[in-house]
Amino acid sequence: MLLREGRVLAEGAKAELLTGAVLSDLFGMATTVERRGDWSWAHLD
């Protein structure tokens, strides 16, 4: 579950939530996600 300003922005599986599109919406700026195995890194563009 991802929250923004105290409200649920998105719910779902980790693979569905940790995407550039979803995190860009969460942070309000362009975001890319890098994955290696079970690890994920978000980068603000």
Backbone hydrogen bonds, N-H to C=O, Kabsch-Sander energy under -0.5 kcal/mol:
donor,donor_aa,acceptor,acceptor_aa,energy
2,L,10,A,-2.8
4,R,7,R,-2.8
7,R,4,R,-1.6
9,L,2,L,-3.2
10,A,2,L,-1.4
16,E,13,A,-0.9
17,L,13,A,-1.9
18,L,14,K,-2.7
19,T,17,L,-1.7
23,L,19,T,-2.6
24,S,20,G,-2.2
25,D,21,A,-1.8
26,L,22,V,-2.1
27,F,23,L,-2.8
28,G,24,S,-1.8
29,M,24,S,-0.9
32,T,43,H,-2.6
34,E,41,W,-2.9
36,R,39,W,-2.3
39,W,36,R,-2.2
41,W,34,E,-2.7
43,H,32,T,-3.0
45,D,30,A,-2.7
45,D,43,H,-0.5
